[in-house]
Amino acid sequence: MRGNQQLVARIKKSSKYSYQSPEGEWFEVSVHPDLGSHTVYGNLNQYRLTDLAFGVRLENGDVVPLPMR
């Protein structure tokens, strides 16, 4: 596969942290499984996986949402 891709997330409306980012705004994240329940870094904060919706930002800037189970 060619080009750079970045894991991104946005805070779910149902999260108690939804005020920390404009609604629907994607931000870059990194995943750190050794941090207990707060395993995702991004938006200058730490989040639980359950508080976020994930996507992949393509090289052209488009974001492809990742389906969640």
PDB file of N, H, CA, C and O in Angstrom:
ATOM      1  N   MET A   1       0.844  -1.177   0.000  1.00  0.00           N
ATOM      2  CA  MET A   1       0.000   0.000   0.000  1.00  0.00           C
ATOM      3  C   MET A   1       0.885   1.235   0.000  1.00  0.00           C
ATOM      4  O   MET A   1       1.907   1.269   0.685  1.00  0.00           O
ATOM      5  N   ARG A   2       0.507   2.224  -0.746  1.00  0.00           N
ATOM      6  H   ARG A   2      -0.323   2.196  -1.303  1.00  0.00           H
ATOM      7  CA  ARG A   2       1.292   3.450  -0.866  1.00  0.00           C
ATOM      8  C   ARG A   2       0.686   4.559  -0.027  1.00  0.00           C
ATOM      9  O   ARG A   2      -0.503   4.540   0.289  1.00  0.00           O
ATOM     10  N   GLY A   3       1.525   5.527   0.328  1.00  0.00           N
ATOM     11  H   GLY A   3       2.491   5.542   0.071  1.00  0.00           H
ATOM     12  CA  GLY A   3       1.042   6.707   1.029  1.00  0.00           C
ATOM     13  C   GLY A   3       1.017   6.543   2.534  1.00  0.00           C
ATOM     14  O   GLY A   3       1.059   5.436   3.073  1.00  0.00           O
ATOM     15  N   ASN A   4       0.948   7.678   3.184  1.00  0.00           N
ATOM     16  H   ASN A   4       0.914   8.577   2.746  1.00  0.00           H
ATOM     17  CA  ASN A   4       0.887   7.700   4.642  1.00  0.00           C
ATOM     18  C   ASN A   4      -0.559   7.635   5.106  1.00  0.00           C
ATOM     19  O   ASN A   4      -1.454   8.215   4.492  1.00  0.00           O
ATOM     20  N   GLN A   5      -0.768   6.922   6.194  1.00  0.00           N
ATOM     21  H   GLN A   5      -0.041   6.450   6.693  1.00  0.00           H
ATOM     22  CA  GLN A   5      -2.085   6.843   6.809  1.00  0.00           C
ATOM     23  C   GLN A   5      -1.911   7.082   8.301  1.00  0.00           C
ATOM     24  O   GLN A   5      -0.867   6.757   8.866  1.00  0.00           O
ATOM     25  N   GLN A   6      -2.922   7.645   8.936  1.00  0.00           N
ATOM     26  H   GLN A   6      -3.770   7.909   8.477  1.00  0.00           H
ATOM     27  CA  GLN A   6      -2.863   7.961  10.358  1.00  0.00           C
ATOM     28  C   GLN A   6      -4.143   7.502  11.028  1.00  0.00           C
ATOM     29  O   GLN A   6      -5.239   7.760  10.530  1.00  0.00           O
ATOM     30  N   LEU A   7      -4.006   6.817  12.161  1.00  0.00           N
ATOM     31  H   LEU A   7      -3.116   6.607  12.565  1.00  0.00           H
ATOM     32  CA  LEU A   7      -5.159   6.456  12.967  1.00  0.00           C
ATOM     33  C   LEU A   7      -5.695   7.730  13.612  1.00  0.00           C
ATOM     34  O   LEU A   7      -4.949   8.489  14.232  1.00  0.00           O
ATOM     35  N   VAL A   8      -7.000   7.951  13.456  1.00  0.00           N
ATOM     36  H   VAL A   8      -7.606   7.335  12.953  1.00  0.00           H
ATOM     37  CA  VAL A   8      -7.645   9.125  14.030  1.00  0.00           C
ATOM     38  C   VAL A   8      -8.875   8.675  14.819  1.00  0.00           C
ATOM     39  O   VAL A   8      -9.346   7.546  14.680  1.00  0.00           O
ATOM     40  N   ALA A   9      -9.376   9.577  15.639  1.00  0.00           N
ATOM     41  H   ALA A   9      -8.993  10.494  15.752  1.00  0.00           H
ATOM     42  CA  ALA A   9     -10.565   9.272  16.436  1.00  0.00           C
ATOM     43  C   ALA A   9     -11.372  10.543  16.639  1.00  0.00           C
ATOM     44  O   ALA A   9     -10.879  11.657  16.459  1.00  0.00           O
ATOM     45  N   ARG A  10     -12.603  10.346  17.011  1.00  0.00           N
ATOM     46  H   ARG A  10     -13.004   9.441  17.157  1.00  0.00           H
ATOM     47  CA  ARG A  10     -13.442  11.453  17.479  1.00  0.00           C
ATOM     48  C   ARG A  10     -14.191  10.961  18.700  1.00  0.00           C
ATOM     49  O   ARG A  10     -14.476   9.770  18.834  1.00  0.00           O
ATOM     50  N   ILE A  11     -14.501  11.869  19.572  1.00  0.00           N
ATOM     51  H   ILE A  11     -14.270  12.836  19.463  1.00  0.00           H
ATOM     52  CA  ILE A  11     -15.149  11.505  20.826  1.00  0.00           C
ATOM     53  C   ILE A  11     -16.635  11.267  20.561  1.00  0.00           C
ATOM     54  O   ILE A  11     -17.303  12.084  19.927  1.00  0.00           O
ATOM     55  N   LYS A  12     -17.135  10.147  21.052  1.00  0.00           N
ATOM     56  H   LYS A  12     -16.592   9.484  21.567  1.00  0.00           H
ATOM     57  CA  LYS A  12     -18.551   9.826  20.883  1.00  0.00           C
ATOM     58  C   LYS A  12     -19.417  10.824  21.652  1.00  0.00           C
ATOM     59  O   LYS A  12     -19.029  11.294  22.722  1.00  0.00           O
ATOM     60  N   LYS A  13     -20.584  11.143  21.105  1.00  0.00           N
ATOM     61  H   LYS A  13     -20.899  10.762  20.236  1.00  0.00           H
ATOM     62  CA  LYS A  13     -21.530  12.044  21.780  1.00  0.00           C
ATOM     63  C   LYS A  13     -21.922  11.511  23.149  1.00  0.00           C
ATOM     64  O   LYS A  13     -22.205  12.280  24.068  1.00  0.00           O
ATOM     65  N   SER A  14     -21.935  10.184  23.280  1.00  0.00           N
ATOM     66  H   SER A  14     -21.705   9.559  22.534  1.00  0.00           H
ATOM     67  CA  SER A  14     -22.361   9.554  24.528  1.00  0.00           C
ATOM     68  C   SER A  14     -21.275   9.572  25.606  1.00  0.00           C
ATOM     69  O   SER A  14     -21.547   9.230  26.757  1.00  0.00           O
ATOM     70  N   SER A  15     -20.065   9.962  25.253  1.00  0.00           N
ATOM     71  H   SER A  15     -19.844  10.240  24.318  1.00  0.00           H
ATOM     72  CA  SER A  15     -18.960   9.976  26.216  1.00  0.00           C
ATOM     73  C   SER A  15     -19.058  11.176  27.154  1.00  0.00           C
ATOM     74  O   SER A  15     -19.480  12.259  26.750  1.00  0.00           O
ATOM     75  N   LYS A  16     -18.667  10.973  28.393  1.00  0.00           N
ATOM     76  H   LYS A  16     -18.324  10.093  28.721  1.00  0.00           H
ATOM     77  CA  LYS A  16     -18.640  12.098  29.338  1.00  0.00           C
ATOM     78  C   LYS A  16     -17.548  13.105  28.974  1.00  0.00           C
ATOM     79  O   LYS A  16     -17.479  14.184  29.562  1.00  0.00           O
ATOM     80  N   TYR A  17     -16.696  12.758  28.009  1.00  0.00           N
ATOM     81  H   TYR A  17     -16.752  11.881  27.531  1.00  0.00           H
ATOM     82  CA  TYR A  17     -15.618  13.640  27.562  1.00  0.00           C
ATOM     83  C   TYR A  17     -15.973  14.384  26.273  1.00  0.00           C
ATOM     84  O   TYR A  17     -15.111  15.042  25.689  1.00  0.00           O
ATOM     85  N   SER A  18     -17.204  14.292  25.828  1.00  0.00           N
ATOM     86  H   SER A  18     -17.904  13.757  26.302  1.00  0.00           H
ATOM     87  CA  SER A  18     -17.580  14.857  24.528  1.00  0.00           C
ATOM     88  C   SER A  18     -17.356  16.367  24.450  1.00  0.00           C
ATOM     89  O   SER A  18     -17.239  16.904  23.348  1.00  0.00           O
ATOM     90  N   TYR A  19     -17.293  17.052  25.561  1.00  0.00           N
ATOM     91  H   TYR A  19     -17.388  16.616  26.456  1.00  0.00           H
ATOM     92  CA  TYR A  19     -17.061  18.498  25.571  1.00  0.00           C
ATOM     93  C   TYR A  19     -15.605  18.852  25.221  1.00  0.00           C
ATOM     94  O   TYR A  19     -15.306  20.021  24.978  1.00  0.00           O
ATOM     95  N   GLN A  20     -14.706  17.875  25.192  1.00  0.00           N
ATOM     96  H   GLN A  20     -14.949  16.925  25.389  1.00  0.00           H
ATOM     97  CA  GLN A  20     -13.285  18.151  25.016  1.00  0.00           C
ATOM     98  C   GLN A  20     -12.873  18.367  23.564  1.00  0.00           C
ATOM     99  O   GLN A  20     -11.703  18.638  23.294  1.00  0.00           O
ATOM    100  N   SER A  21     -13.795  18.254  22.641  1.00  0.00           N
ATOM    101  H   SER A  21     -14.745  18.034  22.860  1.00  0.00           H
ATOM    102  CA  SER A  21     -13.481  18.423  21.230  1.00  0.00           C
ATOM    103  C   SER A  21     -14.746  18.856  20.502  1.00  0.00           C
ATOM    104  O   SER A  21     -15.843  18.428  20.862  1.00  0.00           O
ATOM    105  N   PRO A  22     -14.608  19.702  19.480  1.00  0.00           N
ATOM    106  CA  PRO A  22     -15.801  20.050  18.705  1.00  0.00           C
ATOM    107  C   PRO A  22     -16.469  18.786  18.150  1.00  0.00           C
ATOM    108  O   PRO A  22     -15.788  17.842  17.750  1.00  0.00           O
ATOM    109  N   GLU A  23     -17.786  18.779  18.130  1.00  0.00           N
ATOM    110  H   GLU A  23     -18.339  19.546  18.455  1.00  0.00           H
ATOM    111  CA  GLU A  23     -18.537  17.591  17.715  1.00  0.00           C
ATOM    112  C   GLU A  23     -18.109  17.116  16.321  1.00  0.00           C
ATOM    113  O   GLU A  23     -18.089  17.889  15.363  1.00  0.00           O
ATOM    114  N   GLY A  24     -17.769  15.835  16.234  1.00  0.00           N
ATOM    115  H   GLY A  24     -17.784  15.207  17.012  1.00  0.00           H
ATOM    116  CA  GLY A  24     -17.414  15.230  14.966  1.00  0.00           C
ATOM    117  C   GLY A  24     -16.002  15.497  14.481  1.00  0.00           C
ATOM    118  O   GLY A  24     -15.631  15.022  13.407  1.00  0.00           O
ATOM    119  N   GLU A  25     -15.206  16.236  15.228  1.00  0.00           N
ATOM    120  H   GLU A  25     -15.507  16.622  16.099  1.00  0.00           H
ATOM    121  CA  GLU A  25     -13.841  16.559  14.791  1.00  0.00           C
ATOM    122  C   GLU A  25     -12.902  15.372  14.992  1.00  0.00           C
ATOM    123  O   GLU A  25     -12.830  14.806  16.082  1.00  0.00           O
ATOM    124  N   TRP A  26     -12.183  15.002  13.932  1.00  0.00           N
ATOM    125  H   TRP A  26     -12.242  15.463  13.046  1.00  0.00           H
ATOM    126  CA  TRP A  26     -11.208  13.918  13.999  1.00  0.00           C
ATOM    127  C   TRP A  26      -9.881  14.461  14.505  1.00  0.00           C
ATOM    128  O   TRP A  26      -9.488  15.571  14.144  1.00  0.00           O
ATOM    129  N   PHE A  27      -9.184  13.687  15.341  1.00  0.00           N
ATOM    130  H   PHE A  27      -9.504  12.786  15.635  1.00  0.00           H
ATOM    131  CA  PHE A  27      -7.841  14.050  15.788  1.00  0.00           C
ATOM    132  C   PHE A  27      -6.956  12.808  15.783  1.00  0.00           C
ATOM    133  O   PHE A  27      -7.443  11.687  15.934  1.00  0.00           O
ATOM    134  N   GLU A  28      -5.646  13.020  15.607  1.00  0.00           N
ATOM    135  H   GLU A  28      -5.251  13.930  15.484  1.00  0.00           H
ATOM    136  CA  GLU A  28      -4.696  11.909  15.567  1.00  0.00           C
ATOM    137  C   GLU A  28      -4.592  11.259  16.933  1.00  0.00           C
ATOM    138  O   GLU A  28      -4.633  11.939  17.958  1.00  0.00           O
ATOM    139  N   VAL A  29      -4.457   9.931  16.945  1.00  0.00           N
ATOM    140  H   VAL A  29      -4.424   9.378  16.112  1.00  0.00           H
ATOM    141  CA  VAL A  29      -4.325   9.184  18.195  1.00  0.00           C
ATOM    142  C   VAL A  29      -3.234   8.128  18.066  1.00  0.00           C
ATOM    143  O   VAL A  29      -2.836   7.732  16.971  1.00  0.00           O
ATOM    144  N   SER A  30      -2.774   7.696  19.224  1.00  0.00           N
ATOM    145  H   SER A  30      -3.097   8.018  20.114  1.00  0.00           H
ATOM    146  CA  SER A  30      -1.883   6.537  19.295  1.00  0.00           C
ATOM    147  C   SER A  30      -2.385   5.654  20.423  1.00  0.00           C
ATOM    148  O   SER A  30      -2.914   6.145  21.420  1.00  0.00           O
ATOM    149  N   VAL A  31      -2.218   4.354  20.261  1.00  0.00           N
ATOM    150  H   VAL A  31      -1.789   3.955  19.451  1.00  0.00           H
ATOM    151  CA  VAL A  31      -2.758   3.379  21.208  1.00  0.00           C
ATOM    152  C   VAL A  31      -1.626   2.822  22.056  1.00  0.00           C
ATOM    153  O   VAL A  31      -0.590   2.410  21.534  1.00  0.00           O
ATOM    154  N   HIS A  32      -1.835   2.814  23.379  1.00  0.00           N
ATOM    155  H   HIS A  32      -2.676   3.149  23.803  1.00  0.00           H
ATOM    156  CA  HIS A  32      -0.852   2.323  24.339  1.00  0.00           C
ATOM    157  C   HIS A  32      -1.534   1.359  25.294  1.00  0.00           C
ATOM    158  O   HIS A  32      -2.142   1.796  26.272  1.00  0.00           O
ATOM    159  N   PRO A  33      -1.450   0.054  25.038  1.00  0.00           N
ATOM    160  CA  PRO A  33      -2.194  -0.926  25.822  1.00  0.00           C
ATOM    161  C   PRO A  33      -1.719  -1.067  27.263  1.00  0.00           C
ATOM    162  O   PRO A  33      -2.387  -1.735  28.052  1.00  0.00           O
ATOM    163  N   ASP A  34      -0.615  -0.478  27.629  1.00  0.00           N
ATOM    164  H   ASP A  34      -0.072   0.065  26.988  1.00  0.00           H
ATOM    165  CA  ASP A  34      -0.087  -0.652  28.987  1.00  0.00           C
ATOM    166  C   ASP A  34      -0.549   0.444  29.941  1.00  0.00           C
ATOM    167  O   ASP A  34       0.010   0.565  31.031  1.00  0.00           O
ATOM    168  N   LEU A  35      -1.528   1.232  29.582  1.00  0.00           N
ATOM    169  H   LEU A  35      -1.982   1.133  28.697  1.00  0.00           H
ATOM    170  CA  LEU A  35      -1.952   2.337  30.434  1.00  0.00           C
ATOM    171  C   LEU A  35      -3.245   2.071  31.186  1.00  0.00           C
ATOM    172  O   LEU A  35      -3.922   3.016  31.592  1.00  0.00           O
ATOM    173  N   GLY A  36      -3.597   0.839  31.376  1.00  0.00           N
ATOM    174  H   GLY A  36      -3.048   0.072  31.046  1.00  0.00           H
ATOM    175  CA  GLY A  36      -4.841   0.531  32.091  1.00  0.00           C
ATOM    176  C   GLY A  36      -6.051   0.841  31.246  1.00  0.00           C
ATOM    177  O   GLY A  36      -6.071   0.542  30.053  1.00  0.00           O
ATOM    178  N   SER A  37      -7.064   1.439  31.851  1.00  0.00           N
ATOM    179  H   SER A  37      -7.048   1.683  32.821  1.00  0.00           H
ATOM    180  CA  SER A  37      -8.307   1.669  31.127  1.00  0.00           C
ATOM    181  C   SER A  37      -8.221   2.827  30.138  1.00  0.00           C
ATOM    182  O   SER A  37      -9.024   2.890  29.207  1.00  0.00           O
ATOM    183  N   HIS A  38      -7.286   3.733  30.310  1.00  0.00           N
ATOM    184  H   HIS A  38      -6.634   3.682  31.067  1.00  0.00           H
ATOM    185  CA  HIS A  38      -7.110   4.851  29.378  1.00  0.00           C
ATOM    186  C   HIS A  38      -5.973   4.499  28.430  1.00  0.00           C
ATOM    187  O   HIS A  38      -4.803   4.744  28.722  1.00  0.00           O
ATOM    188  N   THR A  39      -6.337   3.923  27.293  1.00  0.00           N
ATOM    189  H   THR A  39      -7.288   3.725  27.055  1.00  0.00           H
ATOM    190  CA  THR A  39      -5.335   3.336  26.426  1.00  0.00           C
ATOM    191  C   THR A  39      -5.043   4.134  25.162  1.00  0.00           C
ATOM    192  O   THR A  39      -4.175   3.742  24.381  1.00  0.00           O
ATOM    193  N   VAL A  40      -5.736   5.227  24.943  1.00  0.00           N
ATOM    194  H   VAL A  40      -6.441   5.545  25.577  1.00  0.00           H
ATOM    195  CA  VAL A  40      -5.552   5.991  23.713  1.00  0.00           C
ATOM    196  C   VAL A  40      -5.117   7.409  24.055  1.00  0.00           C
ATOM    197  O   VAL A  40      -5.758   8.091  24.853  1.00  0.00           O
ATOM    198  N   TYR A  41      -4.021   7.843  23.443  1.00  0.00           N
ATOM    199  H   TYR A  41      -3.500   7.288  22.794  1.00  0.00           H
ATOM    200  CA  TYR A  41      -3.549   9.219  23.571  1.00  0.00           C
ATOM    201  C   TYR A  41      -3.967  10.009  22.346  1.00  0.00           C
ATOM    202  O   TYR A  41      -3.842   9.529  21.219  1.00  0.00           O
ATOM    203  N   GLY A  42      -4.463  11.216  22.561  1.00  0.00           N
ATOM    204  H   GLY A  42      -4.565  11.606  23.476  1.00  0.00           H
ATOM    205  CA  GLY A  42      -4.805  12.103  21.457  1.00  0.00           C
ATOM    206  C   GLY A  42      -5.521  13.325  21.978  1.00  0.00           C
ATOM    207  O   GLY A  42      -6.057  13.302  23.086  1.00  0.00           O
ATOM    208  N   ASN A  43      -5.542  14.396  21.199  1.00  0.00           N
ATOM    209  H   ASN A  43      -5.106  14.415  20.298  1.00  0.00           H
ATOM    210  CA  ASN A  43      -6.267  15.604  21.587  1.00  0.00           C
ATOM    211  C   ASN A  43      -5.762  16.149  22.924  1.00  0.00           C
ATOM    212  O   ASN A  43      -6.512  16.762  23.682  1.00  0.00           O
ATOM    213  N   LEU A  44      -4.467  15.912  23.198  1.00  0.00           N
ATOM    214  H   LEU A  44      -3.857  15.414  22.582  1.00  0.00           H
ATOM    215  CA  LEU A  44      -3.820  16.334  24.453  1.00  0.00           C
ATOM    216  C   LEU A  44      -4.434  15.680  25.689  1.00  0.00           C
ATOM    217  O   LEU A  44      -4.351  16.232  26.786  1.00  0.00           O
ATOM    218  N   ASN A  45      -5.049  14.508  25.521  1.00  0.00           N
ATOM    219  H   ASN A  45      -5.116  14.060  24.629  1.00  0.00           H
ATOM    220  CA  ASN A  45      -5.683  13.785  26.618  1.00  0.00           C
ATOM    221  C   ASN A  45      -5.482  12.284  26.447  1.00  0.00           C
ATOM    222  O   ASN A  45      -4.877  11.820  25.480  1.00  0.00           O
ATOM    223  N   GLN A  46      -6.012  11.539  27.422  1.00  0.00           N
ATOM    224  H   GLN A  46      -6.503  11.916  28.207  1.00  0.00           H
ATOM    225  CA  GLN A  46      -6.047  10.082  27.355  1.00  0.00           C
ATOM    226  C   GLN A  46      -7.509   9.653  27.395  1.00  0.00           C
ATOM    227  O   GLN A  46      -8.320  10.238  28.113  1.00  0.00           O
ATOM    228  N   TYR A  47      -7.839   8.611  26.603  1.00  0.00           N
ATOM    229  H   TYR A  47      -7.180   8.136  26.019  1.00  0.00           H
ATOM    230  CA  TYR A  47      -9.223   8.142  26.525  1.00  0.00           C
ATOM    231  C   TYR A  47      -9.277   6.629  26.595  1.00  0.00           C
ATOM    232  O   TYR A  47      -8.306   5.936  26.289  1.00  0.00           O
ATOM    233  N   ARG A  48     -10.430   6.135  27.003  1.00  0.00           N
ATOM    234  H   ARG A  48     -11.219   6.698  27.252  1.00  0.00           H
ATOM    235  CA  ARG A  48     -10.711   4.700  26.903  1.00  0.00           C
ATOM    236  C   ARG A  48     -11.183   4.413  25.489  1.00  0.00           C
ATOM    237  O   ARG A  48     -11.737   5.287  24.822  1.00  0.00           O
ATOM    238  N   LEU A  49     -10.967   3.200  25.038  1.00  0.00           N
ATOM    239  H   LEU A  49     -10.517   2.490  25.580  1.00  0.00           H
ATOM    240  CA  LEU A  49     -11.415   2.816  23.703  1.00  0.00           C
ATOM    241  C   LEU A  49     -12.915   3.034  23.536  1.00  0.00           C
ATOM    242  O   LEU A  49     -13.370   3.407  22.455  1.00  0.00           O
ATOM    243  N   THR A  50     -13.678   2.807  24.590  1.00  0.00           N
ATOM    244  H   THR A  50     -13.308   2.503  25.468  1.00  0.00           H
ATOM    245  CA  THR A  50     -15.135   2.906  24.519  1.00  0.00           C
ATOM    246  C   THR A  50     -15.637   4.338  24.350  1.00  0.00           C
ATOM    247  O   THR A  50     -16.802   4.537  24.004  1.00  0.00           O
ATOM    248  N   ASP A  51     -14.790   5.337  24.584  1.00  0.00           N
ATOM    249  H   ASP A  51     -13.844   5.176  24.864  1.00  0.00           H
ATOM    250  CA  ASP A  51     -15.202   6.737  24.453  1.00  0.00           C
ATOM    251  C   ASP A  51     -15.007   7.295  23.051  1.00  0.00           C
ATOM    252  O   ASP A  51     -15.418   8.421  22.769  1.00  0.00           O
ATOM    253  N   LEU A  52     -14.385   6.522  22.175  1.00  0.00           N
ATOM    254  H   LEU A  52     -14.051   5.608  22.404  1.00  0.00           H
ATOM    255  CA  LEU A  52     -13.992   7.044  20.867  1.00  0.00           C
ATOM    256  C   LEU A  52     -14.547   6.229  19.712  1.00  0.00           C
ATOM    257  O   LEU A  52     -14.800   5.031  19.837  1.00  0.00           O
ATOM    258  N   ALA A  53     -14.730   6.905  18.585  1.00  0.00           N
ATOM    259  H   ALA A  53     -14.524   7.878  18.483  1.00  0.00           H
ATOM    260  CA  ALA A  53     -14.982   6.268  17.289  1.00  0.00           C
ATOM    261  C   ALA A  53     -13.706   6.453  16.488  1.00  0.00           C
ATOM    262  O   ALA A  53     -13.100   7.523  16.537  1.00  0.00           O
ATOM    263  N   PHE A  54     -13.284   5.431  15.749  1.00  0.00           N
ATOM    264  H   PHE A  54     -13.776   4.562  15.709  1.00  0.00           H
ATOM    265  CA  PHE A  54     -11.987   5.463  15.068  1.00  0.00           C
ATOM    266  C   PHE A  54     -12.140   5.535  13.557  1.00  0.00           C
ATOM    267  O   PHE A  54     -13.156   5.139  12.987  1.00  0.00           O
ATOM    268  N   GLY A  55     -11.096   6.054  12.935  1.00  0.00           N
ATOM    269  H   GLY A  55     -10.270   6.376  13.399  1.00  0.00           H
ATOM    270  CA  GLY A  55     -11.032   6.126  11.486  1.00  0.00           C
ATOM    271  C   GLY A  55      -9.572   6.156  11.055  1.00  0.00           C
ATOM    272  O   GLY A  55      -8.662   6.188  11.883  1.00  0.00           O
ATOM    273  N   VAL A  56      -9.372   6.146   9.760  1.00  0.00           N
ATOM    274  H   VAL A  56     -10.111   6.120   9.087  1.00  0.00           H
ATOM    275  CA  VAL A  56      -8.033   6.242   9.180  1.00  0.00           C
ATOM    276  C   VAL A  56      -8.010   7.458   8.263  1.00  0.00           C
ATOM    277  O   VAL A  56      -8.820   7.561   7.342  1.00  0.00           O
ATOM    278  N   ARG A  57      -7.078   8.384   8.514  1.00  0.00           N
ATOM    279  H   ARG A  57      -6.420   8.301   9.262  1.00  0.00           H
ATOM    280  CA  ARG A  57      -6.911   9.543   7.635  1.00  0.00           C
ATOM    281  C   ARG A  57      -5.955   9.150   6.520  1.00  0.00           C
ATOM    282  O   ARG A  57      -4.819   8.748   6.769  1.00  0.00           O
ATOM    283  N   LEU A  58      -6.429   9.270   5.296  1.00  0.00           N
ATOM    284  H   LEU A  58      -7.352   9.596   5.093  1.00  0.00           H
ATOM    285  CA  LEU A  58      -5.629   8.927   4.131  1.00  0.00           C
ATOM    286  C   LEU A  58      -4.713  10.094   3.762  1.00  0.00           C
ATOM    287  O   LEU A  58      -4.861  11.202   4.276  1.00  0.00           O
ATOM    288  N   GLU A  59      -3.783   9.831   2.881  1.00  0.00           N
ATOM    289  H   GLU A  59      -3.662   8.931   2.463  1.00  0.00           H
ATOM    290  CA  GLU A  59      -2.806  10.842   2.474  1.00  0.00           C
ATOM    291  C   GLU A  59      -3.482  12.085   1.897  1.00  0.00           C
ATOM    292  O   GLU A  59      -2.966  13.191   2.053  1.00  0.00           O
ATOM    293  N   ASN A  60      -4.611  11.923   1.244  1.00  0.00           N
ATOM    294  H   ASN A  60      -5.031  11.024   1.117  1.00  0.00           H
ATOM    295  CA  ASN A  60      -5.314  13.067   0.658  1.00  0.00           C
ATOM    296  C   ASN A  60      -6.164  13.839   1.678  1.00  0.00           C
ATOM    297  O   ASN A  60      -6.814  14.819   1.316  1.00  0.00           O
ATOM    298  N   GLY A  61      -6.166  13.403   2.958  1.00  0.00           N
ATOM    299  H   GLY A  61      -5.638  12.606   3.251  1.00  0.00           H
ATOM    300  CA  GLY A  61      -6.906  14.087   4.017  1.00  0.00           C
ATOM    301  C   GLY A  61      -8.277  13.504   4.303  1.00  0.00           C
ATOM    302  O   GLY A  61      -8.883  13.824   5.325  1.00  0.00           O
ATOM    303  N   ASP A  62      -8.777  12.652   3.416  1.00  0.00           N
ATOM    304  H   ASP A  62      -8.284  12.392   2.586  1.00  0.00           H
ATOM    305  CA  ASP A  62     -10.081  12.017   3.663  1.00  0.00           C
ATOM    306  C   ASP A  62      -9.962  11.055   4.851  1.00  0.00           C
ATOM    307  O   ASP A  62      -8.918  10.440   5.064  1.00  0.00           O
ATOM    308  N   VAL A  63     -11.042  10.940   5.611  1.00  0.00           N
ATOM    309  H   VAL A  63     -11.890  11.441   5.438  1.00  0.00           H
ATOM    310  CA  VAL A  63     -11.083  10.002   6.738  1.00  0.00           C
ATOM    311  C   VAL A  63     -12.077   8.896   6.421  1.00  0.00           C
ATOM    312  O   VAL A  63     -13.224   9.153   6.057  1.00  0.00           O
ATOM    313  N   VAL A  64     -11.614   7.662   6.567  1.00  0.00           N
ATOM    314  H   VAL A  64     -10.682   7.452   6.864  1.00  0.00           H
ATOM    315  CA  VAL A  64     -12.460   6.485   6.382  1.00  0.00           C
ATOM    316  C   VAL A  64     -12.814   5.966   7.777  1.00  0.00           C
ATOM    317  O   VAL A  64     -11.938   5.458   8.477  1.00  0.00           O
ATOM    318  N   PRO A  65     -14.082   6.083   8.196  1.00  0.00           N
ATOM    319  CA  PRO A  65     -14.481   5.577   9.514  1.00  0.00           C
ATOM    320  C   PRO A  65     -14.292   4.061   9.580  1.00  0.00           C
ATOM    321  O   PRO A  65     -14.561   3.350   8.611  1.00  0.00           O
ATOM    322  N   LEU A  66     -13.828   3.580  10.725  1.00  0.00           N
ATOM    323  H   LEU A  66     -13.609   4.158  11.511  1.00  0.00           H
ATOM    324  CA  LEU A  66     -13.669   2.146  10.936  1.00  0.00           C
ATOM    325  C   LEU A  66     -14.913   1.624  11.647  1.00  0.00           C
ATOM    326  O   LEU A  66     -15.342   2.204  12.644  1.00  0.00           O
ATOM    327  N   PRO A  67     -15.491   0.544  11.151  1.00  0.00           N
ATOM    328  CA  PRO A  67     -16.680  -0.016  11.805  1.00  0.00           C
ATOM    329  C   PRO A  67     -16.325  -0.587  13.173  1.00  0.00           C
ATOM    330  O   PRO A  67     -15.260  -1.177  13.357  1.00  0.00           O
ATOM    331  N   MET A  68     -17.216  -0.406  14.108  1.00  0.00           N
ATOM    332  H   MET A  68     -18.081   0.073  13.958  1.00  0.00           H
ATOM    333  CA  MET A  68     -17.023  -0.956  15.457  1.00  0.00           C
ATOM    334  C   MET A  68     -18.048  -2.052  15.667  1.00  0.00           C
ATOM    335  O   MET A  68     -19.171  -1.984  15.166  1.00  0.00           O
ATOM    336  N   ARG A  69     -17.646  -3.055  16.411  1.00  0.00           N
ATOM    337  H   ARG A  69     -16.735  -3.111  16.818  1.00  0.00           H
ATOM    338  CA  ARG A  69     -18.580  -4.142  16.720  1.00  0.00           C
ATOM    339  C   ARG A  69     -19.439  -3.798  17.894  1.00  0.00           C
ATOM    340  O   ARG A  69     -20.284  -4.598  18.296  1.00  0.00           O
TER     341      ARG A  69
END
